[in-house]
Amino acid sequence: MVKVYFDKDANLSIIKDKTIAIIGYGNQGRAQALNLRDSGCEKVIVGNIKDESWNVAVNDGFEVYPIDEAAGKADIIFMLIPDEIHGEVFEKYIKDKLESGKVLNFAHGFSITYGFVKPPENVDVIMVAPRMIGKGVRETYLEGKGFPCFISVYQDYSGKAKDIALAIAKGIGATKYGVFECDWDDETFIDIYHEQIVGVAGHLWLAAIDYAVKQGVDPEIAIMEFYMSGETGETWKALGELGFFTGLKSGSETAQYGIMTRGPLIIQHADLQKIFGKIWNDIVSGRFATELELERRAGKPFFQRWWKQNLEGPITQTEKKLFQDLRKGPPPKPWKYTLEIRKKK
């Protein structure tokens, strides 16, 4: 059985007097830094390159340093930069700052599982992995609800690594909801698997929209129906709050009957086990991680082609027209640059 931990199971005092360096002040970095500070961790600092995120961190009232300097000052180092650059940043800026007894904390198992980061033996290596985007990590904390989170221990040098992971989980607000202890590699595999299967569903939506448009439906109407209205997001939210099948009952009986009878048509006529097997095996074997690293080293040519094709394509152009019709302008800026900016005193 999976162990689940709550507020009563975690002791925040373990980390309150520690210097915590948030490496990377993006959506997760910002949310976790703010939550920790609001929980009473007064020695939270930020390590970042000098970009817009650096300025946001300063405006939020944090002391901000180059990554190597922040790592040197810290007792606990949060690796909250993108997974694909963990190895490079770790080797250049962090590895030599890992004195005996320090703690290296990850929000995802990727770089350890696939060997991009090889920490020394004299530090704790833990994972506190929110199952929530940064915006949600902050908002659910402010609402007092918390969010689900996985924890795992890769290396327990101090003998207290799990207690530290639970304290961090409490500091960022996760223990109010529930913290699930899991195997390190399992978190890596299921996280990537989930991302890719959701992506498969997204491709199914786009194909379905394309078919409807070919049948004469206005593309703006099709896009609004499938996702832009927000109705689909509310439906998936109901599944998380009520359970899969109970959540489906929040829709009309027409929708329920359509799901019961038409959904299986896709399942029955596609070799899903073969597709799932290909996706899963590429993840577990490391093939996907290797492909991603080769793409990064090559300068991301596929990324660039894919984004250019789709950001200039018919779906995005139709969305832009809808945004103009509904909002008289583009969508708002990302959360990390707009929510509760606090000037340093």
Protein Blocks (a to p, Z undefined) as FASTA:
>chain_A
ZZdddfklpcfklmmmpccddehjafklmmmmmmmmmnopakbccdddddfklmmmmmno
pacddfklmmmmpmbdcdfbdfklmmmmmmmmmmmmmcghiacddfbfklmmnopaccdf
kbccdddddfbdfklmmmmmmnonopadddddfbdfkopmmmmmmmmmmmnopmmnopcd
ddfklmmmmmmmmmmmmmmmmmmmmmmmmmmmmnopafklmmmmmmmnommmmmmmmmmm
nojklmmmmpcfklmmmmmmmmmmmmmmpcfklmmmmmmmmmmnommmmmmmmmmmnopm
mmmmmmmmmmmmmklmmmmmmmmmmnopacdddfklmgopacdZZ
